[in-house]
């Protein structure tokens, strides 16, 4: 469905939902929950907390609120077939309303990624640089994890099934992790140095055809980091806050691995060059061998 006014993160605003309720009996079943206490809780623990959007559902929290509304309507308790049948009926009604013009709709998106808009393009590059600096500087990094934010009934379900190891919460472990977190403050400078050295080593390797496998491995890590940053940027630009310690967690080990490989390879290359130079000096300093010829007649 196409909102009458397109604003960042308002994927399915209230006015668009009201139009959908009017044409879809299946979606109308969810109205008491989405527009009631359930929706208010998801607004409080979702967009209001993360985006300071407190007047409506926004971002990917729309998905969670709809899912919870379907559960409160009783379909999940009825079994998988009932759930699948409900979602098929919902999709059929909304698609029929779109095709007949009763609803103004955009082109179908891919998964939960909404159709691309012009304002996404303008925000993409600045957001990508912001994501890169967020990861490189370990902004907001803590040794533990933040508490989950969700409606109490959702947290209660999670608490009833989780298995949580709290051994890392002991003071000695937290002290070690805190010290590591402080040490990570040096990462930005080390990363800049590693990038510069890596680019220089790539230029040298192209000339002498040496150390190529190590450079390829290091470059593969850099590409993996870039791919994740692009993914987080897409989420942040189109749907909900994607630049966070939680979503960036897989990148921190890769950043450290890139630094270690880039600096380690440079150190190893320097040691090899020094050894080669020392060998050349030793060869130059060694006296020439005098080959004795056959003895002539006295």
C-alpha positions, 0 to 999 in steps of 0.5 A: 500500500502506498501512504498518502505522505511518504516519510522515512520509516513510516512503512504502513502508517495509520491512514494506510492501515485504515484504508486496508481495514476497509477493503480486507475483512481478514486485515480488519480482524486485526484492527482491535489489536493493532490500533489498541493496547498491543499497537501502543506497546509496540510503539512504546518499545519500538519506534518511540524508543529507537526513532523517537517516533511516538505517534504511530507504528514505524519501521520493522516493528509493523511486522512484529505488531501484525504477527502478534495481532494474528497470534492474539486473534487465535490463529497460531493456537489453531495450528500451522494450517490455520496460520497459513490459510489466514495469511493467504486470505489476507494476501489475496484480499489486499492484492485484489484490492490493489489490482482493482484500484480500491487501494493505491499500491506500490510495486511489490517489494522484495521480502520486507524491503520496500520499493526503492524511493528517490530519498533512499538514494540521497541518504544511502552514501552518507548512511554508509559512511556513518555505518563504517565509522560506527563499526571502525570506532567501536561506538557504543561497544560494551562487553555485554549485551543490552536488555531486549526491548519488547512488550512484557507479554513478548518478553515473558514468552521468551523468558519461558523458553530461554537457556541463558548462561550467566557465567560471563557476568562474574566480576573477574570476567566483566573486568577483563571484558571491560579492559578489552573494550577500552583497548578497542579505542585504538582500533580506528588508528590501527585500521587506518594504518592497516588500510594504508599498508594493505593498499601499498602492499597490493601495489607492490604485489602487482609488480613483483607477483609475491604474497598474493594469496595472503593479500587476497585473503585479507581483501576477502575479509574487507569485502565481507565487511563492506557487504555487511555495511551495505546490508545494514545501510539498506536496513537503516535507510529503508526500514528501521535502525540498522546501525547498532552494536547488535547488528554490527556484532559480526563485523568486530572480529572481521575488523580485528582480523583485517588489522592483524593480517594487514599489519602482520603481512607487512611485518613478515614482508619487512623481515623477508626483505631484511633477510634477503638484504643480509644474504646479499651482503654476506655473499658480497663480503665472502672472498672469491674462491680460487680454483687451483689449476693443474700443476705445470712442469717445474 
